[in-house]
Amino acid sequence: MLLINAFLRYINNFKGFSKEIWILTLMTFINRAGTMVLPFLSKYLNEDLHFDLDKVGWVLFFFGVGSMIGSWLGGKLSDKIGFYKIMIFSLLTSGISFFILQYITSFVGLCIGIFLIMVVADMFRPAMFVSLGAYAKKENRTRALTLVRLAINLGFAAGPAMGGLIIMNIGYKGLFWVDGATCILAILIFWCFVKEKKHSKFTDKEHPGEVLTHSVFKDKAFMVFLASCCITGILFFQLFTTLPLYHKAQFNLTEFQTGLLMMMNGLLIFFLEMPLVSYVERKQFNKVNVVTLGAICMTASLFLLLINQWVGILIIMMLFMTFGEMFAFPFSNSFAMSRAPKGHEGRYMAIFTMSYSLAHILSGKVGLEIIHYFKNYQANWIFMGTLGVLGTFLALWTLKITRSESDLGEIKAKI
């Protein structure tokens, strides 16, 4: 009986979503399950193409720069021509591009190819965030975002493990075919079953838009928050940049074993994140407080890697990183969207996603440069953990600013 009640409570967390949100979730799952190049990109460059760590770092640098430019373009164009067209163009074009990328093996060619693919591919992210605002009720937006994140992580649970098997049996080339095909399949499902909507039926009909009277960059709370998000992103992206190499170098794990660790991350998020988000929303906890707790967990996960003689620490580290991700990312997205005036969500979400693109640039390049310079991974874990402490303080600073804004608003209301 207790198990049945627990199951029913879990299912109740998924009620109240529109058909479009469920289709967005399905296409996200298909796309993410097929995303196999990214988790193994550093290993592919290092072990299959025999690039040294310095060259791997430069390819990842161009990956991040392309991601930043794509995020900016995606947000700007979503406000101008609509998120729907951007989403279709982005996934369809990037899917075809992945087929081509496997045939590029030179260092310069890969820098250019990865850069161009990421410009196109990451136009999708801000457009997708704006689509959630269009197809979800205001009170459901954080849960809708969490539902999409569950699809991402369920796909992520299957993708890397399958990717490891594909590498062991077919080789790295198979990853590019699967990645490209799933991009195209996902967007075809979206195009067939979701109709374009320029404005949300859930927005204020009397005030459909607001004039943005100030630069986004003058929103102090938002900019401090973005700095904290960038740092948590740097810590999180260690999972894809330095950590797979560390698994092999320190503990001699296979690609499949690395994939299983990442699968654990995805499964935990699938089962726990939605109930966690629902609980936080019911209790009306401050979103920035929850993000701060996430930054603390991520910081602890990197410091745990200083224990380097026991392979079990990789599981404990992944648990801390997973809970940090569950606390930080859903509420970071929700906070960012809440700061945007109506009609300018694309611009805010573009800059928000750019902070994670910058994190990807710094995560790979800085992490690999530290490892290359000091000839060990321990220096990187110390640096990243210390950076996480700074990110935690920035989150606390954001909390202080927003509370001051709230107090000032209450004073003006009384006057």
C-alpha positions as CSV (number, residue, x, y, z in Angstrom):
1,M,0.0,0.0,0.0
2,L,2.8,2.4,0.9
3,L,4.5,1.7,-2.5
4,I,1.2,2.3,-4.3
5,N,0.6,5.6,-2.6
6,A,4.2,6.7,-3.2
7,F,3.8,5.8,-6.9
8,L,0.5,7.7,-7.2
9,R,2.1,10.8,-5.6
10,Y,4.9,10.5,-8.1
11,I,2.4,10.3,-11.0
12,N,0.5,13.3,-9.7
13,N,3.6,15.4,-10.3
14,F,3.1,14.9,-14.0
15,K,-0.5,16.2,-14.3
16,G,-1.6,19.5,-15.8
17,F,0.7,19.7,-18.9
18,S,-0.6,20.5,-22.4
19,K,-0.2,18.2,-25.3
20,E,2.6,20.4,-26.8
21,I,4.7,20.1,-23.6
22,W,4.5,16.3,-23.8
23,I,5.6,16.3,-27.5
24,L,8.4,18.7,-26.6
25,T,9.4,16.2,-23.9
26,L,9.3,13.2,-26.3
27,M,11.4,15.0,-29.0
28,T,13.9,16.0,-26.3
29,F,14.2,12.5,-25.1
30,I,14.9,11.2,-28.6
31,N,17.4,13.9,-29.3
32,R,19.2,13.5,-26.0
33,A,19.3,9.6,-26.1
34,G,21.1,10.0,-29.4
35,T,23.5,12.6,-28.2
36,M,26.6,10.4,-28.0
37,V,29.3,12.6,-29.5
38,L,29.5,15.1,-26.6
39,P,30.2,12.7,-23.7
40,F,33.0,11.0,-25.6
41,L,34.3,14.0,-27.6
42,S,37.5,14.5,-25.5
43,K,38.2,10.7,-25.7
44,Y,37.5,10.6,-29.4
45,L,40.0,13.5,-30.1
46,N,42.6,12.1,-27.7
47,E,42.4,8.3,-28.3
48,D,41.1,7.9,-31.8
49,L,42.5,11.0,-33.6
50,H,45.6,11.1,-31.3
51,F,45.4,14.8,-30.5
52,D,47.4,15.9,-27.4
53,L,45.5,17.5,-24.5
54,D,46.4,21.0,-25.7
55,K,44.7,20.4,-29.0
56,V,41.8,18.7,-27.4
57,G,41.4,21.8,-25.2
58,W,41.4,24.1,-28.3
59,V,38.7,22.0,-30.1
60,L,36.6,22.2,-26.9
61,F,37.3,26.0,-26.8
62,F,35.8,26.4,-30.3
63,F,32.9,24.1,-29.3
64,G,32.1,26.6,-26.5
65,V,32.6,29.7,-28.7
66,G,30.2,28.3,-31.3
67,S,27.8,27.5,-28.5
68,M,27.9,31.1,-27.2
69,I,27.3,32.6,-30.6
70,G,24.5,30.1,-31.3
71,S,22.8,30.9,-28.0
72,W,22.8,34.6,-28.7
73,L,21.5,34.2,-32.2
74,G,18.8,31.7,-31.1
75,G,17.5,34.1,-28.4
76,K,17.6,37.2,-30.7
77,L,15.9,35.5,-33.6
78,S,13.3,33.8,-31.3
79,D,12.1,37.3,-30.3
80,K,12.1,38.5,-34.0
81,I,10.8,35.6,-36.1
82,G,9.6,33.1,-33.5
83,F,11.0,30.1,-31.6
84,Y,9.3,27.5,-33.9
85,K,11.2,28.3,-37.0
86,I,14.5,28.5,-35.1
87,M,14.0,25.0,-33.5
88,I,13.2,23.3,-36.8
89,F,16.2,25.0,-38.6
90,S,18.6,24.2,-35.7
91,L,18.0,20.5,-35.2
92,L,17.5,19.7,-38.9
93,T,20.7,21.4,-40.0
94,S,22.8,20.2,-37.1
95,G,21.6,16.6,-37.7
96,I,22.9,16.7,-41.3
97,S,26.1,18.4,-40.1
98,F,26.9,15.5,-37.7
99,F,26.9,13.1,-40.7
100,I,29.5,15.3,-42.3
101,L,31.6,15.9,-39.2
102,Q,32.9,12.3,-38.9
103,Y,34.8,12.7,-42.2
104,I,36.8,15.7,-40.8
105,T,39.9,14.6,-39.0
106,S,42.4,17.4,-39.2
107,F,42.9,19.7,-36.2
108,V,42.0,23.0,-38.0
109,G,39.1,21.3,-39.9
110,L,37.6,20.0,-36.6
111,C,38.0,23.4,-34.9
112,I,36.0,25.0,-37.8
113,G,33.5,22.2,-38.1
114,I,32.8,22.0,-34.3
115,F,32.4,25.8,-34.2
116,L,29.9,25.9,-37.1
117,I,27.9,22.9,-35.8
118,M,27.6,24.5,-32.3
119,V,26.5,27.8,-33.8
120,V,23.6,26.1,-35.4
121,A,22.9,23.5,-32.7
122,D,22.8,25.9,-29.8
123,M,20.3,28.2,-31.5
124,F,17.9,25.5,-30.3
125,R,18.3,26.0,-26.5
126,P,16.9,29.6,-26.0
127,A,14.2,28.9,-28.6
128,M,13.2,25.8,-26.6
129,F,13.1,27.7,-23.3
130,V,10.8,30.3,-25.0
131,S,8.6,27.5,-26.4
132,L,8.0,26.4,-22.8
133,G,6.7,29.8,-22.0
134,A,4.4,29.7,-24.9
135,Y,2.9,26.2,-24.4
136,A,2.9,26.0,-20.5
137,K,0.8,27.8,-18.0
138,K,2.7,30.2,-15.8
139,E,2.2,28.2,-12.7
140,N,3.5,25.1,-14.5
141,R,6.6,26.5,-16.1
142,T,9.1,25.3,-13.6
143,R,7.5,21.8,-13.6
144,A,7.4,21.9,-17.5
145,L,11.1,22.7,-17.6
146,T,11.7,19.9,-15.1
147,L,9.7,17.5,-17.3
148,V,11.9,18.4,-20.3
149,R,15.0,18.0,-18.1
150,L,13.8,14.6,-17.1
151,A,13.6,13.6,-20.7
152,I,17.1,15.0,-21.2
153,N,18.4,13.0,-18.3
154,L,16.5,9.8,-19.2
155,G,18.0,10.1,-22.6
156,F,21.3,10.8,-21.0
157,A,21.0,7.7,-18.9
158,A,20.7,5.5,-22.0
159,G,22.8,7.5,-24.5
160,P,26.3,7.3,-23.0
161,A,26.0,3.6,-22.1
162,M,24.9,2.8,-25.6
163,G,27.6,5.1,-26.9
164,G,30.2,3.1,-25.0
165,L,28.9,-0.1,-26.6
166,I,28.9,1.5,-30.1
167,I,32.5,2.6,-29.6
168,M,33.6,-0.8,-28.5
169,N,31.8,-2.7,-31.3
170,I,31.7,-0.3,-34.2
171,G,34.0,2.6,-33.4
172,Y,33.6,6.3,-32.8
173,K,32.1,6.9,-36.4
174,G,28.9,5.2,-35.3
175,L,28.3,8.0,-32.8
176,F,28.0,10.6,-35.5
177,W,25.4,8.6,-37.5
178,V,23.2,8.1,-34.4
179,D,23.6,11.7,-33.2
180,G,22.6,13.1,-36.6
181,A,19.7,10.7,-37.2
182,T,18.1,11.4,-33.8
183,C,18.4,15.2,-34.3
184,I,16.4,14.8,-37.6
185,L,13.9,12.4,-36.1
186,A,13.2,14.6,-33.1
187,I,12.5,17.7,-35.1
188,L,10.3,15.8,-37.6
189,I,8.1,14.7,-34.6
190,F,7.9,18.3,-33.4
191,W,7.0,19.6,-36.8
192,C,4.3,17.0,-37.5
193,F,2.5,17.2,-34.1
194,V,3.0,20.8,-32.8
195,K,1.6,23.8,-34.5
196,E,3.4,27.1,-34.5
197,K,2.2,29.5,-31.8
198,K,3.5,33.1,-32.0
199,H,1.9,34.1,-28.7
200,S,1.0,32.1,-25.6
201,K,-2.7,31.8,-24.7
202,F,-1.6,31.9,-21.1
203,T,-0.1,35.4,-21.3
204,D,-1.8,38.6,-20.2
205,K,-4.1,39.5,-23.1
206,E,-4.4,43.2,-22.1
207,H,-0.6,43.6,-21.8
208,P,0.9,41.2,-24.2
209,G,4.3,42.8,-24.2
210,E,6.5,45.2,-22.2
211,V,8.9,47.8,-23.4
212,L,12.4,46.9,-22.2
213,T,13.5,50.2,-20.7
214,H,16.9,49.1,-19.6
215,S,19.8,46.9,-20.8
216,V,19.8,43.3,-19.7
217,F,23.4,44.0,-18.6
218,K,22.1,46.6,-16.1
219,D,20.0,44.0,-14.2
220,K,22.5,43.6,-11.4
221,A,20.9,40.6,-9.7
222,F,20.6,38.8,-13.1
223,M,24.3,39.5,-14.0
224,V,25.6,38.3,-10.6
225,F,23.4,35.2,-10.9
226,L,24.8,34.5,-14.4
227,A,28.3,34.5,-12.9
228,S,27.2,31.9,-10.4
229,C,25.5,29.9,-13.1
230,C,28.7,30.0,-15.2
231,I,30.7,28.6,-12.4
232,T,28.3,25.8,-11.6
233,G,28.3,25.1,-15.4
234,I,32.1,24.9,-15.3
235,L,31.9,22.3,-12.5
236,F,29.2,20.3,-14.2
237,F,31.0,20.2,-17.6
238,Q,33.9,18.5,-15.9
239,L,31.7,15.3,-16.4
240,F,32.3,15.6,-20.2
241,T,35.7,17.1,-20.5
242,T,38.3,16.0,-17.8
243,L,36.4,13.3,-15.9
244,P,36.2,10.7,-18.7
245,L,39.9,11.1,-19.2
246,Y,40.5,10.8,-15.4
247,H,38.5,7.6,-15.3
248,K,40.8,6.0,-17.7
249,A,44.1,7.5,-16.5
250,Q,43.5,7.0,-12.7
251,F,41.3,3.9,-12.5
252,N,41.5,2.3,-16.0
253,L,37.8,2.4,-16.6
254,T,36.4,1.4,-20.0
255,E,34.1,3.7,-22.0
256,F,31.2,1.4,-21.0
257,Q,32.0,1.8,-17.3
258,T,32.1,5.6,-17.7
259,G,28.8,5.4,-19.5
260,L,27.3,3.5,-16.6
261,L,28.4,6.2,-14.1
262,M,26.7,8.8,-16.3
263,M,23.6,6.5,-16.6
264,M,23.4,6.5,-12.8
265,N,23.2,10.3,-12.9
266,G,20.4,10.3,-15.5
267,L,18.3,7.7,-13.7
268,L,18.5,9.4,-10.3
269,I,17.4,12.7,-11.9
270,F,14.6,10.9,-13.7
271,F,13.1,9.4,-10.5
272,L,13.9,12.2,-8.0
273,E,14.0,15.6,-9.7
274,M,10.2,16.1,-10.4
275,P,9.2,15.2,-6.8
276,L,11.9,17.5,-5.5
277,V,10.8,20.4,-7.7
278,S,7.1,19.8,-6.8
279,Y,8.1,19.8,-3.1
280,V,10.1,23.0,-3.3
281,E,7.2,24.7,-5.1
282,R,4.6,23.5,-2.6
283,K,6.8,24.8,0.3
284,Q,7.5,28.0,-1.7
285,F,11.2,27.9,-0.9
286,N,13.3,30.8,-2.4
287,K,14.6,29.6,-5.8
288,V,18.0,31.2,-5.2
289,N,18.4,29.4,-1.9
290,V,17.9,26.1,-3.7
291,V,20.4,27.1,-6.4
292,T,22.9,27.9,-3.6
293,L,22.5,24.5,-2.1
294,G,23.2,23.0,-5.6
295,A,26.4,25.0,-5.9
296,I,27.5,23.6,-2.5
297,C,26.9,20.0,-3.6
298,M,28.7,20.5,-6.8
299,T,31.7,22.0,-5.0
300,A,31.8,19.1,-2.6
301,S,31.8,16.6,-5.5
302,L,35.0,18.1,-7.0
303,F,36.8,18.1,-3.7
304,L,35.8,14.5,-3.2
305,L,37.9,13.6,-6.2
306,L,41.1,14.4,-4.2
307,I,40.5,10.9,-2.8
308,N,42.2,9.1,-5.7
309,Q,43.0,5.6,-4.4
310,W,39.5,4.2,-4.1
311,V,37.3,3.7,-7.2
312,G,34.2,3.9,-5.1
313,I,34.7,7.6,-4.7
314,L,33.6,8.1,-8.3
315,I,30.1,6.9,-7.3
316,I,29.9,9.2,-4.3
317,M,31.2,12.1,-6.3
318,M,28.5,11.4,-8.9
319,L,25.8,11.4,-6.2
320,F,26.9,14.8,-5.0
321,M,27.1,16.2,-8.5
322,T,23.7,14.8,-9.4
323,F,22.0,16.3,-6.3
324,G,23.8,19.6,-7.1
325,E,22.4,19.5,-10.6
326,M,18.9,18.8,-9.4
327,F,19.0,21.7,-7.0
328,A,20.8,24.2,-9.3
329,F,19.6,23.8,-12.8
330,P,15.7,23.7,-12.8
331,F,15.5,26.7,-10.5
332,S,18.3,28.6,-12.3
333,N,16.2,28.4,-15.5
334,S,13.1,29.4,-13.7
335,F,14.7,32.4,-12.0
336,A,16.2,33.6,-15.3
337,M,12.8,33.4,-17.0
338,S,11.2,35.2,-14.1
339,R,13.5,38.2,-14.6
340,A,12.5,38.7,-18.2
341,P,9.9,41.3,-19.2
342,K,7.1,39.9,-21.4
343,G,8.1,39.7,-25.0
344,H,11.8,39.8,-24.2
345,E,12.2,36.2,-22.9
346,G,14.3,35.2,-25.9
347,R,16.9,37.9,-25.1
348,Y,17.1,37.0,-21.4
349,M,17.3,33.3,-22.1
350,A,19.9,33.8,-24.8
351,I,22.2,35.5,-22.3
352,F,21.4,32.9,-19.7
353,T,22.3,30.0,-22.0
354,M,25.4,31.9,-23.1
355,S,26.6,31.7,-19.5
356,Y,26.7,27.9,-19.8
357,S,28.3,28.1,-23.2
358,L,31.1,30.2,-21.7
359,A,31.2,27.6,-18.9
360,H,31.8,25.0,-21.6
361,I,34.7,27.0,-23.1
362,L,36.3,27.5,-19.7
363,S,35.6,24.0,-18.4
364,G,37.4,22.1,-21.1
365,K,40.2,24.6,-21.9
366,V,41.1,25.6,-18.3
367,G,40.7,22.1,-16.9
368,L,42.9,20.4,-19.5
369,E,45.5,23.2,-19.4
370,I,45.8,22.7,-15.6
371,I,46.2,19.0,-16.0
372,H,48.7,19.5,-18.9
373,Y,50.8,22.0,-16.9
374,F,50.8,20.2,-13.5
375,K,50.9,16.7,-15.0
376,N,48.2,15.5,-12.7
377,Y,44.5,15.7,-12.1
378,Q,44.6,16.7,-8.4
379,A,45.5,20.3,-9.2
380,N,42.4,20.6,-11.4
381,W,40.1,19.3,-8.7
382,I,41.5,21.8,-6.2
383,F,41.1,24.6,-8.6
384,M,37.5,23.6,-9.6
385,G,36.5,23.1,-5.9
386,T,37.8,26.5,-5.0
387,L,36.0,28.0,-8.0
388,G,32.8,26.4,-6.7
389,V,33.2,28.2,-3.3
390,L,33.3,31.5,-5.3
391,G,30.1,30.4,-7.2
392,T,28.4,29.7,-3.9
393,F,29.2,33.2,-2.6
394,L,27.9,34.7,-5.8
395,A,24.6,32.9,-5.4
396,L,24.3,34.2,-1.8
397,W,25.0,37.7,-3.2
398,T,22.2,37.3,-5.7
399,L,19.9,36.3,-2.8
400,K,20.9,39.5,-0.9
401,I,20.2,41.7,-4.0
402,T,16.8,40.2,-4.7
403,R,15.7,40.5,-1.1
404,S,16.7,44.2,-1.2
405,E,14.6,44.6,-4.3
406,S,11.7,42.9,-2.7
407,D,12.0,45.1,0.4
408,L,12.2,48.2,-1.8
409,G,9.1,47.1,-3.7
410,E,7.1,46.6,-0.5
411,I,8.1,50.1,0.7
412,K,7.0,51.7,-2.6
413,A,3.7,49.8,-2.5
414,K,3.0,51.2,1.0
415,I,3.8,54.7,-0.1
